[in-house]
């Protein structure tokens, strides 16, 4: 059996980084941006001058979490904070992060990657990621699965 996989192109990943950077620069927010494929593997990443490497690590982990969990990192936090068993799993799982700023990248109802922005406030990080996705005609809302 062959499974077809939908993945962001390298060019689109780079363009998402550029759009997020442009939005952050216009606002005066120092950020790092990372974009992954749907399996959380890095496609593009960059940090602004003066932004520490640990901030890029946070952006990378936000993109990873959003891509794998298929929800925003903010929504993932809301889910995890309600369940004791989820908090235990989160504490023992590397790379999952629940700070706002990670969004799944959705095209035609499918998660094709993740984007993470870090360095500003959570709301500002989210705004940068959303601006990048909007500029590329992509979404971050994953359609509910038919049950």
Buried (B, 14 or more C-beta within 10 A) or exposed (E): EEEEEEBBEEEBBBBBBBBBBBBBEEEEBBBBBBBBBBEBEBBBBBBBEEBEEEBBBBBBBBBBBBBBBBBBBBBBBEEBEEEEEBEEEBEEEEEBBBBBBBBBBBBEEBBBBBBBBBBBEBEBBBBBBBBBBEBBEBBBEBEEEEE
